[in-house]
């Protein structure tokens, strides 16, 4: 299946998502902040990234901007998963290149369906 990077500073959430994604056959890598996320991407480009907006170090929007600026990752699907639910945040993330935007709390099965749909379209 697909290699998915989860970049979120909420360890419990990251582990829950990892468990769910691995349960349907995906290979999952977890990063606790934006710096680690960018390091993981440098090591191996994932098929899809689940990215929190508010992380220590390099925040999600900056990670997204760096991903889109690199030819190797410009088309890598990114799902923003964040507590930020303001119209400005949503529109800014989508304009910056996020493929999906979901707010916390969220329905895990909905996230999984959105990821599967993105993977079908991009792979």
C-alpha positions, 0 to 999 in steps of 0.5 A, a space after each residue: 500500500 502507501 507510505 504515509 507521513 503523519 506530522 503532529 505534535 500530539 503523540 496520542 493522536 499520531 499513534 492512533 492514526 498510525 494504528 488505523 492506517 497500518 490496520 488497512 495496510 499502509 506503511 506509516 512514519 511519524 514526525 513530532 514537529 515540522 523540522 522532523 517532518 522535513 527530515 523524514 521527507 528528505 530521507 524518503 518521500 511519502 505517498 501522502 502527508 497528514 500535517 498539523 498546522 500548529 507544531 513547534 519549530 516549523 509550523 504546518 503552513 511553512 512545511 507545506 510551503 517548503 514541500 510545494 517549493 521542491 520539485 520532488 514533493 510539489 505534487 505529494 498529497 497533503 491533508 491538513 489536520 488541525 484545530 484551526 477552523 477559521 475561514 482564513 486558515 482553511 482558505 490559506 492552506 488550500 491556496 498554499 497547496 493542501 489537497 484536503 483540510 480537516 479540523 479537529 475533532 474529526 471522524 477517523 473513518 472520514 479521514 481514512 476515506 479522504 486519504 484513500 480517495 487521494 491515493 487513488 487519484 495520485 497513484 
